[in-house]
Amino acid sequence: MWFRNLQLYRLPQNWDMTIERLDEQLGRLRFRPCGSQDLSTHGWISRQPEGSLVHSVGGQWLIALGIERRLLPSSVVKQVAADRAEEIEQQQGYKPGRKQIKEIREAVTQELLPRAFTTRSRIFSWIDPEAGWLVVDASSRKAADTVVESLHKALDELPLKLLNTRLSPATAMTEWLVANEAPVGFTIDQDCELRAITEEKSAVRYVRHALDGKEVQDHIVGGKQASKLALTFDDRLSIILNDKLELKRLQFLDVVKDAAGDAEDAEALFDAEFALMTGELRRFIPAMIEALGGEEPTI
């Protein structure tokens, strides 16, 4: 159970929620498969059939949002609707109007949906009730928003906000590159994106490339800022930080993963990995916030 991405949301410390109440309230929005006319559905799922919707290890909670989507490409709908419109034109002697075309496409969609294949996915989220974090394993804010919206629908109350730091990630990452010095506990790796702050938004990307040379400095002097930067924390995990304060391509290094290798079965391994992951992230997240000047206080 290793997260690959981190979208960070702040809960108040000592959030007034118990695992029993959370499980009960998530149950209001349990996952159900797509009906014949559903393009997609989503809801909370458990790790075991009919089991609890909240998996707890060492006081850390894991929840999962299940998503099912019907695979109905718009190009298919468009082609079938065009064929149907041509048939109607031949029957009535003139081309269908804009309103009629829209009605044809809607009818074609309803006709094809029940026959469309479905695909399922899930998004895991970790809740640290003591430190006050909701961490979503999603590669984009849009995907994480689906989780947050589903929590708002299920829970009586969700005092949640996005993490906000005193220093913007772009400013901090640029300063680290200029000084050629990472914040305490971190090292700068070899992947980076620099983006101009002008309207052109020109960008240059470095992959597996030394970042301490004159070329990088010249781009920064020329008006570019760091929009992505690869970092390693404490020789235990590596990440890509971007200017939206999203953490991507999270990798736990062997020194961490090897510690879970003695688990006896799949369930024990899952719990061991989750415990190790949350333990490392509980050290990493405060260090990252400190490197970005601390957390911006709530007004």
DAUR-V190196 format. One record per residue. N is the residue number from 1. RES is the residue in three letters. PHI is phi as a letter, one per 30 degrees, with the letter a starting at -180 (none if undefined). PSI is psi in whole degrees, -180 to 180 (NA if undefined). OMEGA is omega in radians with two decimals (* if undefined). Layout:
n->N res->RES phi->PHI psi->PSI omega->OMEGA
n->N res->RES phi->PHI psi->PSI omega->OMEGA
This chain:
n->1 res->MET phi->none psi->82 omega->-3.13
n->2 res->TRP phi->c psi->121 omega->3.07
n->3 res->PHE phi->d psi->149 omega->3.08
n->4 res->ARG phi->c psi->-19 omega->-3.10
n->5 res->ASN phi->b psi->154 omega->3.13
n->6 res->LEU phi->b psi->115 omega->2.93
n->7 res->GLN phi->c psi->119 omega->-2.92
n->8 res->LEU phi->c psi->128 omega->3.09
n->9 res->TYR phi->b psi->144 omega->-3.08
n->10 res->ARG phi->c psi->124 omega->2.93
n->11 res->LEU phi->c psi->153 omega->3.07
n->12 res->PRO phi->d psi->143 omega->3.06
n->13 res->GLN phi->d psi->148 omega->-3.07
n->14 res->ASN phi->h psi->39 omega->3.07
n->15 res->TRP phi->e psi->133 omega->-3.06
n->16 res->ASP phi->d psi->75 omega->3.13
n->17 res->MET phi->b psi->136 omega->3.05
n->18 res->THR phi->c psi->160 omega->-3.14
n->19 res->ILE phi->d psi->-33 omega->-3.14
n->20 res->GLU phi->d psi->-44 omega->3.13
n->21 res->ARG phi->d psi->-38 omega->3.13
n->22 res->LEU phi->d psi->-44 omega->3.13
n->23 res->ASP phi->d psi->-43 omega->-3.13
n->24 res->GLU phi->d psi->-44 omega->-3.07
n->25 res->GLN phi->d psi->-35 omega->3.05
n->26 res->LEU phi->d psi->-29 omega->3.14
n->27 res->GLY phi->d psi->-17 omega->3.09
n->28 res->ARG phi->d psi->-20 omega->-3.10
n->29 res->LEU phi->b psi->52 omega->3.09
n->30 res->ARG phi->d psi->151 omega->3.13
n->31 res->PHE phi->d psi->141 omega->2.98
n->32 res->ARG phi->b psi->146 omega->3.13
n->33 res->PRO phi->d psi->163 omega->3.10
n->34 res->CYS phi->d psi->136 omega->2.93
n->35 res->GLY phi->d psi->178 omega->-3.05
n->36 res->SER phi->d psi->-25 omega->-3.10
n->37 res->GLN phi->c psi->16 omega->3.12
n->38 res->ASP phi->c psi->128 omega->2.99
n->39 res->LEU phi->d psi->-34 omega->3.12
n->40 res->SER phi->a psi->156 omega->3.00
n->41 res->THR phi->b psi->157 omega->3.03
n->42 res->HIS phi->a psi->153 omega->-3.14
n->43 res->GLY phi->a psi->173 omega->-3.03
n->44 res->TRP phi->d psi->139 omega->-3.11
n->45 res->ILE phi->b psi->157 omega->3.10
n->46 res->SER phi->c psi->162 omega->3.13
n->47 res->ARG phi->d psi->-27 omega->3.12
n->48 res->GLN phi->c psi->145 omega->3.13
n->49 res->PRO phi->e psi->127 omega->3.12
n->50 res->GLU phi->i psi->18 omega->3.13
n->51 res->GLY phi->d psi->-176 omega->3.12
n->52 res->SER phi->d psi->145 omega->3.11
n->53 res->LEU phi->d psi->-7 omega->3.13
n->54 res->VAL phi->b psi->119 omega->3.10
n->55 res->HIS phi->c psi->125 omega->-3.05
n->56 res->SER phi->c psi->132 omega->3.05
n->57 res->VAL phi->b psi->117 omega->3.10
n->58 res->GLY phi->h psi->34 omega->3.13
n->59 res->GLY phi->i psi->1 omega->3.08
n->60 res->GLN phi->c psi->136 omega->-3.02
n->61 res->TRP phi->c psi->142 omega->3.09
n->62 res->LEU phi->b psi->129 omega->3.07
n->63 res->ILE phi->b psi->160 omega->-3.09
n->64 res->ALA phi->b psi->132 omega->3.06
n->65 res->LEU phi->c psi->119 omega->3.08
n->66 res->GLY phi->d psi->139 omega->-3.11
n->67 res->ILE phi->b psi->132 omega->3.04
n->68 res->GLU phi->b psi->133 omega->-3.13
n->69 res->ARG phi->b psi->143 omega->3.02
n->70 res->ARG phi->d psi->135 omega->-3.11
n->71 res->LEU phi->c psi->92 omega->3.13
n->72 res->LEU phi->b psi->88 omega->-3.08
n->73 res->PRO phi->e psi->140 omega->3.12
n->74 res->SER phi->d psi->-29 omega->3.13
n->75 res->SER phi->d psi->-35 omega->3.11
n->76 res->VAL phi->d psi->-47 omega->3.11
n->77 res->VAL phi->e psi->-44 omega->-3.11
n->78 res->LYS phi->d psi->-42 omega->-3.11
n->79 res->GLN phi->d psi->-46 omega->3.14
n->80 res->VAL phi->d psi->-40 omega->3.13
n->81 res->ALA phi->d psi->-37 omega->3.11
n->82 res->ALA phi->d psi->-42 omega->3.10
n->83 res->ASP phi->d psi->-42 omega->3.14
n->84 res->ARG phi->d psi->-39 omega->3.13
n->85 res->ALA phi->d psi->-37 omega->3.12
n->86 res->GLU phi->d psi->-39 omega->3.09
n->87 res->GLU phi->d psi->-43 omega->-3.14
n->88 res->ILE phi->d psi->-38 omega->3.12
n->89 res->GLU phi->d psi->-42 omega->3.14
n->90 res->GLN phi->d psi->-33 omega->-3.12
n->91 res->GLN phi->d psi->-42 omega->-3.04
n->92 res->GLN phi->c psi->-9 omega->3.04
n->93 res->GLY phi->i psi->3 omega->3.07
n->94 res->TYR phi->a psi->159 omega->-3.07
n->95 res->LYS phi->d psi->143 omega->3.05
n->96 res->PRO phi->d psi->145 omega->3.10
n->97 res->GLY phi->d psi->177 omega->-3.08
n->98 res->ARG phi->e psi->-42 omega->-3.14
n->99 res->LYS phi->d psi->-41 omega->-3.13
n->100 res->GLN phi->d psi->-38 omega->3.08
n->101 res->ILE phi->d psi->-42 omega->3.13
n->102 res->LYS phi->d psi->-43 omega->3.13
n->103 res->GLU phi->d psi->-37 omega->3.11
n->104 res->ILE phi->d psi->-45 omega->-3.13
n->105 res->ARG phi->d psi->-40 omega->3.12
n->106 res->GLU phi->d psi->-41 omega->3.14
n->107 res->ALA phi->d psi->-40 omega->3.12
n->108 res->VAL phi->d psi->-41 omega->3.12
n->109 res->THR phi->d psi->-47 omega->3.13
n->110 res->GLN phi->d psi->-34 omega->3.14
n->111 res->GLU phi->d psi->-39 omega->-3.05
n->112 res->LEU phi->d psi->-25 omega->-3.04
n->113 res->LEU phi->e psi->-49 omega->-3.10
n->114 res->PRO phi->d psi->-22 omega->-3.12
n->115 res->ARG phi->c psi->-6 omega->-3.09
n->116 res->ALA phi->d psi->144 omega->3.05
n->117 res->PHE phi->d psi->156 omega->3.08
n->118 res->THR phi->c psi->154 omega->3.05
n->119 res->THR phi->b psi->142 omega->-3.12
n->120 res->ARG phi->c psi->147 omega->3.06
n->121 res->SER phi->b psi->172 omega->3.09
n->122 res->ARG phi->b psi->150 omega->3.11
n->123 res->ILE phi->b psi->119 omega->3.12
n->124 res->PHE phi->d psi->146 omega->3.04
n->125 res->SER phi->b psi->142 omega->3.12
n->126 res->TRP phi->c psi->132 omega->3.06
n->127 res->ILE phi->c psi->124 omega->3.02
n->128 res->ASP phi->c psi->95 omega->-3.04
n->129 res->PRO phi->d psi->-25 omega->-3.12
n->130 res->GLU phi->d psi->-50 omega->-3.11
n->131 res->ALA phi->d psi->-14 omega->3.07
n->132 res->GLY phi->i psi->49 omega->3.13
n->133 res->TRP phi->b psi->140 omega->2.82
n->134 res->LEU phi->c psi->121 omega->-3.10
n->135 res->VAL phi->b psi->119 omega->-3.08
n->136 res->VAL phi->c psi->130 omega->3.11
n->137 res->ASP phi->d psi->77 omega->-3.12
n->138 res->ALA phi->b psi->140 omega->-3.08
n->139 res->SER phi->d psi->-12 omega->-3.14
n->140 res->SER phi->b psi->155 omega->3.09
n->141 res->ARG phi->d psi->-33 omega->3.13
n->142 res->LYS phi->d psi->-44 omega->3.12
n->143 res->ALA phi->d psi->-40 omega->3.12
n->144 res->ALA phi->d psi->-33 omega->3.12
n->145 res->ASP phi->d psi->-33 omega->3.10
n->146 res->THR phi->d psi->-40 omega->3.10
n->147 res->VAL phi->d psi->-48 omega->-3.10
n->148 res->VAL phi->d psi->-43 omega->3.12
n->149 res->GLU phi->d psi->-39 omega->3.13
n->150 res->SER phi->d psi->-35 omega->3.06
n->151 res->LEU phi->d psi->-43 omega->3.12
n->152 res->HIS phi->d psi->-37 omega->3.14
n->153 res->LYS phi->d psi->-34 omega->-3.03
n->154 res->ALA phi->d psi->-36 omega->-2.98
n->155 res->LEU phi->c psi->150 omega->3.08
n->156 res->ASP phi->d psi->-38 omega->-3.09
n->157 res->GLU phi->a psi->139 omega->3.12
n->158 res->LEU phi->b psi->91 omega->-3.12
n->159 res->PRO phi->d psi->83 omega->-2.92
n->160 res->LEU phi->b psi->143 omega->3.00
n->161 res->LYS phi->b psi->156 omega->3.08
n->162 res->LEU phi->d psi->146 omega->3.04
n->163 res->LEU phi->d psi->135 omega->3.10
n->164 res->ASN phi->b psi->126 omega->-3.10
n->165 res->THR phi->c psi->159 omega->-3.10
n->166 res->ARG phi->d psi->-41 omega->3.08
n->167 res->LEU phi->c psi->136 omega->3.03
n->168 res->SER phi->d psi->145 omega->3.13
n->169 res->PRO phi->e psi->-39 omega->-3.13
n->170 res->ALA phi->d psi->-45 omega->3.13
n->171 res->THR phi->d psi->-47 omega->-3.10
n->172 res->ALA phi->d psi->-46 omega->-3.11
n->173 res->MET phi->d psi->-39 omega->3.11
n->174 res->THR phi->d psi->-42 omega->3.11
n->175 res->GLU phi->d psi->-39 omega->3.13
n->176 res->TRP phi->d psi->-39 omega->3.13
n->177 res->LEU phi->d psi->-40 omega->3.13
n->178 res->VAL phi->d psi->-44 omega->-3.12
n->179 res->ALA phi->d psi->-11 omega->-3.05
n->180 res->ASN phi->h psi->44 omega->-3.09
n->181 res->GLU phi->b psi->123 omega->3.12
n->182 res->ALA phi->d psi->159 omega->3.06
n->183 res->PRO phi->d psi->165 omega->-3.08
n->184 res->VAL phi->e psi->130 omega->3.12
n->185 res->GLY phi->j psi->-10 omega->-3.08
n->186 res->PHE phi->c psi->158 omega->2.93
n->187 res->THR phi->b psi->148 omega->3.10
n->188 res->ILE phi->d psi->129 omega->3.14
n->189 res->ASP phi->c psi->-152 omega->-2.95
n->190 res->GLN phi->c psi->16 omega->3.06
n->191 res->ASP phi->c psi->137 omega->-3.07
n->192 res->CYS phi->a psi->149 omega->2.96
n->193 res->GLU phi->b psi->131 omega->3.07
n->194 res->LEU phi->c psi->132 omega->-3.08
n->195 res->ARG phi->b psi->137 omega->3.13
n->196 res->ALA phi->d psi->147 omega->3.13
n->197 res->ILE phi->c psi->3 omega->3.10
n->198 res->THR phi->d psi->174 omega->-3.11
n->199 res->GLU phi->d psi->-28 omega->-3.12
n->200 res->GLU phi->d psi->-26 omega->3.13
n->201 res->LYS phi->h psi->35 omega->3.10
n->202 res->SER phi->d psi->148 omega->-3.05
n->203 res->ALA phi->b psi->153 omega->3.02
n->204 res->VAL phi->b psi->136 omega->-3.09
n->205 res->ARG phi->c psi->140 omega->3.06
n->206 res->TYR phi->c psi->129 omega->3.12
n->207 res->VAL phi->b psi->123 omega->-3.08
n->208 res->ARG phi->h psi->52 omega->-3.05
n->209 res->HIS phi->b psi->136 omega->3.09
n->210 res->ALA phi->d psi->135 omega->-3.05
n->211 res->LEU phi->c psi->9 omega->-3.08
n->212 res->ASP phi->c psi->16 omega->-3.09
n->213 res->GLY phi->c psi->176 omega->-3.11
n->214 res->LYS phi->d psi->-31 omega->-3.08
n->215 res->GLU phi->e psi->-45 omega->3.12
n->216 res->VAL phi->d psi->-43 omega->3.13
n->217 res->GLN phi->d psi->-40 omega->-3.13
n->218 res->ASP phi->d psi->-39 omega->3.11
n->219 res->HIS phi->d psi->-39 omega->3.14
n->220 res->ILE phi->d psi->-44 omega->3.07
n->221 res->VAL phi->e psi->-33 omega->-3.14
n->222 res->GLY phi->d psi->0 omega->3.02
n->223 res->GLY phi->j psi->9 omega->3.12
n->224 res->LYS phi->c psi->152 omega->3.06
n->225 res->GLN phi->b psi->155 omega->3.09
n->226 res->ALA phi->d psi->125 omega->3.07
n->227 res->SER phi->c psi->-18 omega->3.05
n->228 res->LYS phi->b psi->144 omega->3.12
n->229 res->LEU phi->a psi->132 omega->3.10
n->230 res->ALA phi->d psi->134 omega->-3.12
n->231 res->LEU phi->b psi->153 omega->2.97
n->232 res->THR phi->c psi->136 omega->3.14
n->233 res->PHE phi->c psi->119 omega->2.99
n->234 res->ASP phi->h psi->29 omega->-3.12
n->235 res->ASP phi->h psi->25 omega->-3.06
n->236 res->ARG phi->b psi->-26 omega->3.07
n->237 res->LEU phi->a psi->149 omega->3.11
n->238 res->SER phi->b psi->150 omega->-3.09
n->239 res->ILE phi->b psi->165 omega->2.91
n->240 res->ILE phi->c psi->119 omega->3.05
n->241 res->LEU phi->c psi->135 omega->3.07
n->242 res->ASN phi->c psi->175 omega->-3.02
n->243 res->ASP phi->d psi->-6 omega->3.06
n->244 res->LYS phi->c psi->9 omega->-3.10
n->245 res->LEU phi->i psi->38 omega->3.01
n->246 res->GLU phi->c psi->142 omega->-3.13
n->247 res->LEU phi->c psi->119 omega->-3.01
n->248 res->LYS phi->b psi->167 omega->3.14
n->249 res->ARG phi->h psi->44 omega->3.11
n->250 res->LEU phi->d psi->128 omega->3.10
n->251 res->GLN phi->b psi->124 omega->3.04
n->252 res->PHE phi->d psi->128 omega->-3.02
n->253 res->LEU phi->d psi->168 omega->-2.99
n->254 res->ASP phi->e psi->-32 omega->-3.12
n->255 res->VAL phi->d psi->-28 omega->3.09
n->256 res->VAL phi->d psi->-49 omega->-3.05
n->257 res->LYS phi->d psi->-35 omega->-3.11
n->258 res->ASP phi->d psi->-25 omega->-3.10
n->259 res->ALA phi->d psi->-20 omega->3.13
n->260 res->ALA phi->c psi->-1 omega->-2.98
n->261 res->GLY phi->d psi->-15 omega->-3.08
n->262 res->ASP phi->d psi->2 omega->-3.13
n->263 res->ALA phi->d psi->143 omega->-2.98
n->264 res->GLU phi->d psi->-32 omega->-3.11
n->265 res->ASP phi->b psi->179 omega->-3.05
n->266 res->ALA phi->d psi->-41 omega->-3.12
n->267 res->GLU phi->d psi->-42 omega->3.11
n->268 res->ALA phi->d psi->-39 omega->3.11
n->269 res->LEU phi->d psi->-43 omega->3.12
n->270 res->PHE phi->e psi->-49 omega->-3.12
n->271 res->ASP phi->d psi->-39 omega->3.13
n->272 res->ALA phi->d psi->-43 omega->3.13
n->273 res->GLU phi->d psi->-42 omega->3.13
n->274 res->PHE phi->d psi->-42 omega->3.13
n->275 res->ALA phi->d psi->-44 omega->3.12
n->276 res->LEU phi->d psi->-45 omega->-3.12
n->277 res->MET phi->e psi->-50 omega->-3.10
n->278 res->THR phi->d psi->-35 omega->3.08
n->279 res->GLY phi->d psi->-44 omega->3.12
n->280 res->GLU phi->d psi->-43 omega->-3.10
n->281 res->LEU phi->d psi->-28 omega->3.09
n->282 res->ARG phi->d psi->-21 omega->3.00
n->283 res->ARG phi->d psi->-39 omega->-3.04
n->284 res->PHE phi->d psi->-46 omega->-3.03
n->285 res->ILE phi->d psi->-48 omega->3.09
n->286 res->PRO phi->d psi->-36 omega->3.11
n->287 res->ALA phi->d psi->-40 omega->3.11
n->288 res->MET phi->d psi->-42 omega->3.12
n->289 res->ILE phi->d psi->-43 omega->3.11
n->290 res->GLU phi->d psi->-39 omega->3.11
n->291 res->ALA phi->d psi->-24 omega->3.13
n->292 res->LEU phi->c psi->23 omega->3.02
n->293 res->GLY phi->i psi->6 omega->-3.12
n->294 res->GLY phi->j psi->169 omega->-3.09
n->295 res->GLU phi->d psi->136 omega->3.10
n->296 res->GLU phi->d psi->125 omega->-3.11
n->297 res->PRO phi->d psi->150 omega->3.10
n->298 res->THR phi->d psi->136 omega->3.12
n->299 res->ILE phi->d psi->NA omega->*
